[in-house]
Amino acid sequence: MRATTLNLALSALIGSTALVAAPAAQAQKIGVTMVDYNDTFRTLLRKGIDEAAHKAAGGKVTVQFEDAKSDVGNQLSQIQNMIAQKFDAIIVQAVDTDATPRMTKMATEAKVPLVYVNLKPSDFDRLPAGVSVVASDERVGGTVQAQQVCKLLKGKGQVLVLMGDLVHEAARTRTDAVEKVAGSPGCEGLKVVDKREGKWSRTQAQDIATNWLTAGTRFDAIVANNDEMALGALNALKAARKLTPDVVVAGIDATPDALASMKAGELKVSVFQNAAAQGQGALDAALKLSRRQPVDKFVNVPFELVTPENMARYMGRN
């Protein structure tokens, strides 16, 4: 009797029982497949989804996380298993954004709601109903970062770029944004002299930066697609005793380690990417889609510039 009353109340609130997939008392199971667990931001994102699930619907949501271990085959198998196990919705941080058309097809054919989080899928312009993207605008992130570097260099200087994994749209778009700022009005003297793929890794970025230093590559700034790679570059500079107050190193994410480096006077620029908000937004979108409620095709979580002057307000937010 109580369940019937609750359903009637919900129907009155939203105007149509067709919008509700199941009674509110029924637990919903959401599957989440992540690129891997070997990155600070991804750890924060996973935590954001998990915390959102614990707060949602009076605790009537369970989330199963899977580590794709940076393998597209693993991720496709995980999605297939979640479909077979009749998950109410699936959240995907894609290993390879060029593989998302297959993922979209699998989920939509099975009529399972799908949410891409953090990384924009390559088939974004063709996404059908029941699929949503929760992320930040990568072009804005790269542009804001590069414009601040340009400002610090007073419009001229040689720039080295550490790129993320190029199978990710985020790495390609952030890098392109940096290149477009170089040579733009007010930044005509800024020149990208080399760019290398560091795959989001602090260790790989340190190796690349060490090679630049060993080769005698001249530069005024190192612009990294994420904070982990920026920190790797800083490690190389410190090891070679080449870190001076004039060197500009920039990252993206505003992770705790990055902010600690900025507080120490090392990292000059970061861009806050709100992992908790992306996680919350992805979980909210998945729940709404599973209940047949409307969700925007793209849910934007804005980037925010972080500098030594305003860094205090971002402490503890990622």
N, C-alpha and C positions, 0 to 999 in steps of 0.2 A: 504493500500500500504506500509506504514511504517513497519507494522508487517511482511509482506511478505519479505521485504528487510532484516529485522533483522534476520529472520529465515534462509534466504539464506546465510547471513554473518556468522551465527553460524555454518551452515553446512560446509562452506568452511574452517572454523577454525578447526573443530574437525573431518572432513572427512566423517561423516555419520550422517544423520538426525535421525537415529534410537537411537542415544545416547541422544537425547534431548526429554524429556517427554512432555514439554509444552513451549510455547513462553516465553521469558524472562520477558515480561510485566505482565504475570499472577502471582498473589500472590500465595505463597505456604503456606500451613498450616501444622505445625509440632506439634504433641502431645507429651507431656512430663509427665511421671508419676514418682514421687519421692517416696522413702521409707517413709519419713515424713518431716515435716518442723521444727523438734525440735532438730536440730544439727547445730553447727556453720559451719562445712565444707559443709553440704548439702545446707545451705543458700548461701554460697559462690559459690557452683557449680551451683545452680539455677540462681544466678546473672550472672555467666559467660555465661550460655546458652542464657539468655535474652539479654545481651549486644551484644553477637555475632549475634543474630537475628536482632537487630536494625542496625547493620553495614552491614549485608549481602544483596546482590542483590538490593542495592538502597532502602532498606526498604520494599521490596516486600515479606517479610516473616513474618508470624504471628505465635506466639507460644502460645499454651494453656497448662498451668501447672495444674497438679492434685496431690493432697496429698493423698497417699495411707494409711496414718495413721498406718503404720507398719502392715497392714492386707493384706495377699496374695489375699483373696477373693475380696477385694476392688480393688486391682491392676489389677487382671484379668478382672473385670467388666469394669474398666477404659479403658483397652486395647481394649476390645470388642466394647465399645462405640466409640472409636476413629476409629476403622475399619469400623463400621456402618456409621459413619459420613464422611467417605472417606478422612481421613487425608492423606497427601502426604507421610508422614513418621512418625514413632513413636520412641521416645527415652525413654528408661527404665532404672531407677536405681532400681534394683530388691529388693523387700522386703525379698525374700528368694531365694537365687541363685539355690537351688535345684528345684524350681518351674519353672525355665526358659525353660525347654523343652516344657511345655505347651504353654508358651508365644511365643516361636519361631514357634511352629506349627500353632498357631492362625494367626500370621502375615504372614507367608509364604503361607499358604493356601489361604489367602485373597490377596496375592501378594502386601502386603504393606511393604516397606523397614523398617528394624528394626535396631536400634543401642542401644546396652547396654553400659551404661556409669558408670564409677567408680568401679563397681563390676563385676568381671568376671563370666559369667554364667557357670553352671555346665555342660552344653552341648557344651562347647566351641569347643572341638575336632570334633564335628559333625555338626557345624553350616553350613547351606546351603548358596548358593549365595544370596546376598541381605540382609545379616545380618553381622554387624560389631561390634567390641568391642573397646571402647575408654577408656583406664584406665592406671594405673601405675602397674608395676610388683610388686605385693605384697611381693613376696619372697625377692626381692631386698630391699624393704623398711624395712622389719623385720630384714634382715641380716645386713644392714648398721647400723641400730639402735643398735642392740645387740653387734656388733663389737666395736662401740664407747663406750658402757657401759663396755665391757670387757677391753678396753684400760684404761678407767678411774679407774677401779678397779684393774689394773695391773694384769689381768689374773686370779684373784680368788675372790670368794665371793658368798654369797647366794642371790638369785634373786627371787622376787615375780612377777608374771605376771598378769596383768589385761587384760582380753580378751574382745573383742567386742562381738556383737551378733553372736553366733555360727551358725546361719543359713546363715551367710555371708561368702563366700569363703575368703574374706580379713582377717577376724578374725582368721580363722583356719590356713591360710597360714602364716600370720605374726607370730602367736604363734609358729608354727612349725619351722619357721626360727630362732626364738630366742632359741628354744630348741636345734637346730642343732649347733648353734654357741657355746653354752655351751658344753664344753668337746672337742671342735675342737682344732687343733694345736694353741698354744698360749693362749687358753682359757680353758685349762684342769681343772683349779681350779674353774671354774664358775659352779654353780649348781642351777637349778630351784627347789625351795623347795615347792612352792605352786602356783597354778594358779586358778583364779576365773573369772566367766563371769560377766563383768560390763555393757555389752550391749551398749557400746559407751557413757554411761551416766556419767556426772560429779557427780551427786548425788549418783548414785549406787556405783560408785567407791569410793567415800568418805566413804560410809557405810562399804564397804568391807575392806578398809584400816583401818578404826576405829576398826573393829573387829580383824584384825591382831594385831594391837597395844594393844588392851585390852587383847588378848590372850598371849601376850608376844612373838609373833613370831619374831625370829631373822632374820635380813636381812641386806644386804648392798645396794641393789638397788630395785626399783620398776619400772618394764618395762611395759608400757601401750600400747595397740594397737592403741590408738589415744591420742591427746592432751587433750581432754575433761576429759578422765579418769585420765590422769597424773595430771591434775589440781585438780581433786577430791582427789587424794592421797595426794597432797601437802596441801590441806585444812585440811585433817585429821591430818597430821603431825604437822601442825602449831597449830591446836586446842589442840593437846596433848603436845605441846612444845617439840616435838621430831625431828624437822627439824634442822639438823646440817649441816655444810659445807661438811661433809664427806658423807652424804646420796646422792645417785644418783637416780634421778627420770627422766624417759625418756618417750617421747611421739612420735606421728607421726602426721603431717599435717602442723606445723608451722603457726598456727592460730594467729590472733592478740593478744588474751589473753595469749597464750603460749609464744609468744615472749616478751610480757610485763613481764611475770614471769621469763623468762630467763634473761632479763635485770636487774631484781631485785635480781638476784643471786640464784634463787630457782630452776627452771627447768634447768637441765644440758644438755639434749639432745632432739632434735626433728628432724624430717625428713620432708622436704618440699614436700608436695603433691600439685601440681599446679592446683587448682580448676578452675581458669580462662582458663587455657590451655585445661583441660578436657572438660569444657563447650564449648569452641570454637571448639575443635576437634569433639565433638559429633554433634554439629549443622552442621559443615562442612560435616561430613560423612553422616548425614541424607539428606542434600540437594543434595549431589553428588549421593547417591543411588536413590533418587527420580527422578533424571535426567538420570538414567541408566549409570552413570559414574562409573569407577572402584574405589574401596576403599579397602585398606588392611583389612584382617580379624581382625588383632589386631593392633590398633594404640597406640603405647606406649608413655606415657607422663612420662619422667624419674623422679624418686625420687632424692632428693639432701639432704645430711647431713647438719644439722644446729647445730652450737655450739655457745657458747658465743663469740668466736673469729670471726665468720663470720656472725653473726646474722643480722648485720646492712644492709646487702645487700638484706635481705628477708623482711624487714620492709615494710608493705603496699602492699606486693605482694599477700597476701591471705586476 
